[in-house]
Amino acid sequence: MDYKTPKEAQDLPGLRLALTAGLPAPWSMAARFMFDIKKIAYIPVLQQGGAANEDLLEWTGHRNAPVAVLDDEPPRTNWADILELAERLEPLPRLVPVDTEERLRMFGLANEICGAGGLTYQARHNMIGNMLNSGVEALQPAARTMAKAYAYSEEAAQQATARMTQILDALTDQLERQKTANSRYFIGNGMTALDLIWASFSNTLQPLPKELNPMNERMRASYQEMGDRVNPAQILFDHRDYIYEKYIALPLDF
Ligand SMILES: N[C@@H](CCC(=O)N[C@@H](CS)C(=O)NCC(=O)O)C(=O)O
């Protein structure tokens, strides 16, 4: 990825997208997948995971990623707001179902993955706990920044696995039902944002292999460890492999 710094990007016209650089960060990659599938051009902007990101903060009011800024519109950081922006800029392929029941189910399940308190917030409590307790001095500043940003506590980490299991069961049940109904997708008969979101977020539990996902080995082990705690069903990974193969450019580039 050819990133611009926040200072270089902030006065440029068009869509600027701040992304956590150097790893397949789940919210950042999901935002990219939504724009990429619609062929919406954007300028990638550098966000450094766990760092202060002062220039990004000064420009957008946000330290973390993703942050999507279109011209002089307000910066958007929430996954659902970024999805709405992508749908507005380029309606096709449609990522939000027209049918009300399907739409409710899609947003509900997507929020179970991406929302505050959802699957990956829970997994991250464990990751932050591991970093804080690692005894590795170099990891401490980032661990402390993220602990504060994402409401880490020992109690939160303790209940994380149970909550993750509950959410993974809901996603597995949904895919099993869809398989019975002969659909290859999470919702209805076509690809939606949920398929792209799961493709991205699945990497935090079982990263795609090295040749498709050339991420740093320490982060790979840390992501895999979050998955090993909960042992997700194989159907979830078979599904993400299908979505990557059919819709997403590989190897991942971050
Ligand atoms: N704002 C996002 C969540 C963003 C988020 O958690 N970003 C993480 C992972 S992509 C991040 O920036 N981590 C690195 C950091 O905090 O510096 C949402 O609510 O949808």
The ligand as an ORCA input file, in Angstrom:
! r2SCAN-3c Opt
* xyz 0 1
  N     -14.277      2.827     14.876
  C     -14.443      1.448     14.553
  C     -13.525      0.580     15.409
  C     -12.114      0.863     15.004
  C     -11.045     -0.007     15.627
  O     -11.290     -0.691     16.637
  N      -9.848      0.051     15.018
  C      -8.734     -0.738     15.451
  C      -8.453     -1.925     14.523
  S      -8.596     -1.664     12.752
  C      -7.461      0.117     15.505
  O      -7.367      1.190     14.938
  N      -6.476     -0.410     16.240
  C      -5.181      0.200     16.364
  C      -5.172      1.370     17.307
  O      -6.050      1.484     18.195
  O      -4.241      2.179     17.172
  C     -15.925      1.108     14.675
  O     -16.492      1.450     15.699
  O     -16.526      0.591     13.732
*
